Amino acid sequence: MKSFYISPASITPLRWAKWVAIGFVFWIGLLILSPFPHYLPPDFDYGFLSNKADYFYRSGYFIGFYLHIAGAPIGLFLGGLQMSRTLRMQYPRVHRIVGRVYVTAVLFAAAPGGFVMAVKAFGGWSTTLCFAMLAAATWGATFIGWRAGRGYDLQQHRIWMLRSYVLLLSAVFLRLGHFALQTFGLTPELTYQLAAWISWVIPLMIIELTMKFCLGRWRTRQAHS
């Protein structure tokens, strides 16, 4: 039976930073889950669902809402586990099983639900466009990553699944960005619009630049080896 033991020498500052970041994401994720008792049954006088009673059932919004709040937390937590190199290398079967659940949660719940919810997003057409693009990009990145994994193209699988998870993390970045932007005294609508776009465009740009830099360094080492 394989052991979970990790030698102290293998715990680099980068690995520490990664797990601290993932731990922080999990903590924010738990905070996101805290209002769930108000969602089942829906409490239209509380937080996110306030002022949604008129169209919640009539428009079919409730379908997208419940799909999203069921799939997104699963993807958020399982995606964090998939970042574990130990899990990928020593327990590939577990990695594949967890990955299938992640892909199912995103493709059939989180992303489609988010697309439906985008139609009624607070902030008007700007946030509607923002969240619709986010849902489509998350679905597409996850699907391409899944197909690459099925085809044993592991490099493209890692790249696209990392994009998928960064896009899914927009739920975390949205809340952090909204909290930070509130200090500037902007109108609630503008604050939410800016936070919505920042929540996935900026993280995606950062991860793309990081991957490009790392790939460039790898090619340089290959050329000199």
Residue pairs with C-beta under 8 A, 6 or more apart in sequence:
2 90
2 91
4 86
6 86
18 83
22 80
22 83
25 76
25 80
25 169
25 172
26 77
26 80
28 172
28 175
28 176
29 73
29 76
29 77
29 171
29 172
31 175
32 73
32 76
32 171
32 172
32 175
33 73
35 46
35 47
35 48
36 69
38 46
38 47
38 49
39 49
39 65
39 66
39 69
42 49
42 52
42 56
42 62
43 49
44 50
44 51
44 52
44 53
44 56
49 56
52 61
52 120
55 61
55 120
56 62
56 65
59 120
60 116
61 116
61 117
61 119
61 120
63 113
63 116
64 112
64 113
64 114
64 115
64 116
64 117
65 113
65 116
65 117
66 113
67 108
67 109
67 110
67 112
67 113
67 116
68 109
68 110
68 113
68 114
68 116
68 117
69 113
70 105
70 109
70 113
71 105
71 106
71 108
71 109
71 110
71 111
71 113
72 105
72 109
72 110
72 113
72 114
72 168
72 171
74 101
74 102
74 105
74 109
74 110
75 102
75 105
75 106
75 110
75 165
75 168
76 168
76 169
76 171
76 172
78 98
78 101
78 102
78 105
79 102
79 164
79 165
79 168
80 165
81 87
81 98
82 88
82 95
82 98
82 99
82 102
82 161
82 165
83 165
87 94
87 95
87 98
88 95
99 146
99 149
99 161
103 142
103 145
103 146
106 138
106 139
106 142
106 164
106 168
107 139
107 142
107 143
107 146
110 138
110 168
111 135
111 136
111 138
111 139
111 142
112 135
112 139
114 131
114 134
114 135
114 138
115 131
115 132
115 135
115 136
115 139
117 131
118 127
118 128
118 129
118 130
118 131
118 132
118 134
118 135
119 128
119 132
121 127
121 128
121 130
121 131
121 196
122 189
122 192
123 189
123 192
123 193
123 196
124 189
124 193
126 193
126 196
126 197
127 192
127 193
127 196
130 193
130 196
130 197
131 196
134 167
134 170
134 199
134 200
137 167
137 200
137 204
138 164
138 167
138 168
141 160
141 161
141 163
141 164
141 167
142 160
142 161
142 164
144 156
144 160
145 156
145 157
145 159
145 160
145 161
145 163
145 164
146 161
148 154
148 156
148 157
148 160
149 157
149 161
159 211
162 207
162 211
163 204
163 207
166 200
166 203
166 204
166 207
167 200
167 204
169 203
170 199
170 200
170 203
171 199
173 198
173 199
173 200
173 202
173 203
174 195
174 196
174 199
177 194
177 195
177 198
177 199
178 191
178 192
178 195
181 191
181 194
181 195
182 191
184 191
186 194
